[in-house]
């Protein structure tokens, strides 16, 4: 994994997002059909998304987390399931004994300074026909003090992210904006007012807004969104220029 912003990520933002149960399940519903049997989760944090992955009939999950203060919590999650193991480090060839059917980056790629290099590293560890599963924050004009505090190098535009992934040798399966309803609340709270994130507001949004928006966005793909969800496939060997 490439250089990661050194900001200590374990704090109020991560604690608050742990209340976003519907939101996490919404993301997971989009990604789960592409998991395959062997899964690598990069930047697994305290294991909230790992639990969802382990709820599927996979054969193995390797959860990578470089942060020393989050890793013990991730270890507790993976220790409960014989199919799972945690690695206190980055995803790279010398920390993995095998290739994977899928590699998952949920709210992680924005923390990586050299994201192009990271995608190339990931491709080397994917089986042919395997999937790269990405979920990132979108729209650079939504970049806030909160983004900076939690170590985000950037927010993405869909076109640019698609180009970056294609340049790394993947074939795009799906790329779409996600959570259009979250744009205005994020802009007001974090860009204009420079608020910090709180569990109460996350819970309220998660309960009242996420369920109807999940249904709506299943029917109509939004033209913009607070995030981007991208699924790509390794189709054949690729020699980078």
N, C-alpha and C positions, 0 to 999 in steps of 0.2 A: 504494500500500500504506500502511496506517496505521502509526502509531508502533510500532516494534519494540523490544523490550527490548534495551538497549545492551550486555548481557553479551557478551563475545567468545566466540563459540560454537565456534571452531576449537580443539580441545584433546583431552584424553584420551577424552572421551565419544565424539566423532566418530571418532577413530582406532579405538577399540574396536568401534564399531558397523560399521566397514568390514569386519569379519570375519564379519558376519551374512549370509552369502551366501544361505543357504536362507530366512532370514526375509524378506529383500528380494524374493526370487523368489516367495515366498508372497503377499506384499502385491501384487506386480505381476500375479500370475495373476488376482487379483480385479479389478484395474483395467483391464488391457490390452484387454478387449473393448469398452471405451467410449472409447478414445483418439481415434478418427477419424483424419483425415489431418493436420490442423494442431494442434500441441500446445504449450501454454505450461506450463512447469514453474516454479513459484514457490518461491524458497528452495532452489535446486538444489544448494547446497553445493559439494562438490568433484566432483560429477558421477557419483556411484555409481548413482543411480537413472536418470540421464540415459542411461547406457550401456544399461540395460534397455529404455528407451523407443526408443532408436535401433536396437535389435535387431528392432523391429517394422516392417512395411511402411508407415510414415508418410511424408508428403511434406515435413514441416517441424517442427522443434523449436526453440522459442525458450526458452532457460533463463535465468531471472532470478535473480541473486544479488547482494545489496547489500554483502556483506562484502568489504572490500578484500583480506583475507588469504586467503580461499577462492577468490575470483574467478579468479586466475591458474591454479589447478588445473582449474577448470571450463573455462576457455578452452582448455587443452590437450586436454580431452576433445572439446569441440565442434569444434575445428579439424581433427580427424581425419575429420569427416563433413560433406560439402557440404550436407546437409539441415539442419544445426544451426548455431545461432549463440548466443553468450552475451551477456547484457546485465548490466552492472555497475550494477544499480539495482533499483527496485521495479516491480511490475506496476501500470501505470496507463495511462490513455488516451494520454498524450503520450510514452510510451516504447514504444508498440506501433503498428505501421503497419497492422495488420489485426486482425480478430477470429479466434477460434480454435474448433476443434471440441471441444476439451477444455482444461480448466485443472486442473493437478495440484498439490495441497498434501499432501505426505507429510512428516509431523512438522514442520510449519511454522506452522499456524494458531494453535497454542498460544503461539507467540512474538509474536503480533500483539496489541497492547493493545486496539485497537478492531476486534474480529473481525467485527462486524456491518457496519461500513463497508467492510472488506476484501471481504466477500462481495458487497456491492452494487457495488463497483468491478469485481470479477471478472465479474459478470453483464453489465455493459456491454460486455465484451470477448469474450463468448461468442456464437457463432452460434446462431440459433434451432434447437433440436434438439440443441445441444451439451451436453456433460456437465461437471459439477463433480465432481472426484475428490478425496476428503478422507480422510486417515488421521491420527488424533490420539491422544494419551495419554488414558486414561479413568480415572474414579473419583477424585474429589477427596480421599478418605481415603488414597490412595496418593501424594499430593503429598509430595515428600521434599526434603531439602537438595540432592540432585542436580538435581531439577527447577529449584529456585531458581538454582543455580549456572549451569545452561545456558540460563537466560533464559525459562523457562516462566511465563507469567502464570497458567495454570490447567491443570487436567485436567478432561475433560468427562464429563457424564452423557449417555447416548444421547438421552433424551427432550428434554433442553435443546438439544442440538446439532441435532436434527431441527427443533425449533421455530425456532431461529435461522436455519437454512437456508430453511425455508418462509417466514419473515417477509421474507427477502430476495428472495422471488419465484420460488423454484425448486420443482419438483415432485420428490419423493423417489422414487428408483428402488429403492434398497436402503440399509438402515442396520442394522448389526449389531455386536455386541461381537466382539472378536477376541483370540485368545491367552489363553484362560482359565487355562492352565497357568502363565502368567507372573505371575499375581497374587500368590501366596504367596512365591515367590522374591524378587519386587520388594519386597514389604512387609517381609520379614525383612532383606534386604540393605541397602535404601536408606531405609526409614522407621524401623525399629527400630535397626539397627546403624549406620546413616548411613555406609555404605561408599561408595567411589567405584567407577565401572564399570571393568572391566578386560577386555582382549582375550581372556584365557584363559577366563574364565567365559562370555563371549559365545560363543566358539567351541564350548565344551562344550554349552551350551544349544542352539546352532544345529544341531549335529550329532545330538544324542541326542533332543531334545524336539520340535523344530520339524517334522521329517518326519511322525511319527505324529500330531501334533496337527493338521497341515494336513489329513490324511486324515480324522481324526475330526470336525473342524469342518466339513468338506465334507458330512458325513452328518448331523450334528446341530448346529444353531445354538446356541451357548452362551448362557446367561442373563446372564452377565457376562464381562468380559474386561479385560485390561490396556490394550487400545486399542479404538478405534471406527473402523470403516471405513464411509464413507458415499458414496453415488453419487447425484447429483441431476441434473436436466435442466432446461434453459431451454426452456420450451414455447411461450411467446408473450411479447409486450411486456407489461411490468408497470410500473405507476406506483406508486412508493412513497408512502405517506401521511406 
